[in-house]
């Protein structure tokens, strides 16, 4: 099981750390190292490059996280480049973009890669939804205040932790990673 494996979570994002600890049910050791991010629309390409560099620097069992938000109207853009879009326009700007596009549908994706130097195991999760017209809610981080999962009327930031964990892309990815680690010797 994942909780029995020693690993560090490589992230400088305290929101990702808190969410992972909540999902796993135990405290994680974190390494906040600045990893170069390959500029690619392919989430797996970015994830694997981050994992390679993290392993090169740390040489200890680790998990890296890559997240993306793909807008249907833009053919999946910005995907893993969402960090840079948020940096440029902010959460309110992302909401305005969705409204301006006339199609606010989006898919939130998360991919996690565990490596211990011997094996590499990837877990993935995706949640469809749409962008809210305006940011709403006080929970979460990043674009949680503008993403409304399919079947819900509230943003991630308005949902309780249990609901977000159950339907969210990151919760799905951690559960998928756990299952794959259980099957991979």
HELIX and SHEET records of a PDB file:
HELIX    1   1 UNK A    2  UNK A    4  5                                   3    
HELIX    2   2 UNK A   14  UNK A   24  1                                  11    
HELIX    3   3 UNK A   43  UNK A   58  1                                  16    
HELIX    4   4 UNK A   72  UNK A   74  5                                   3    
HELIX    5   5 UNK A   82  UNK A  101  1                                  20    
HELIX    6   6 UNK A  156  UNK A  158  5                                   3    
HELIX    7   7 UNK A  161  UNK A  167  1                                   7    
HELIX    8   8 UNK A  169  UNK A  183  1                                  15    
SHEET    1   A 4 UNK A  29  UNK A  31  0                                        
SHEET    2   A 4 UNK A   8  UNK A  10  1                                        
SHEET    3   A 4 UNK A  62  UNK A  71  1                                        
SHEET    4   A 4 UNK A  78  UNK A  79 -1                                        
SHEET    1   B 6 UNK A  29  UNK A  31  0                                        
SHEET    2   B 6 UNK A   8  UNK A  10  1                                        
SHEET    3   B 6 UNK A  62  UNK A  71  1                                        
SHEET    4   B 6 UNK A 105  UNK A 115 -1                                        
SHEET    5   B 6 UNK A 120  UNK A 131 -1                                        
SHEET    6   B 6 UNK A 147  UNK A 149 -1                                        
END                                                                             
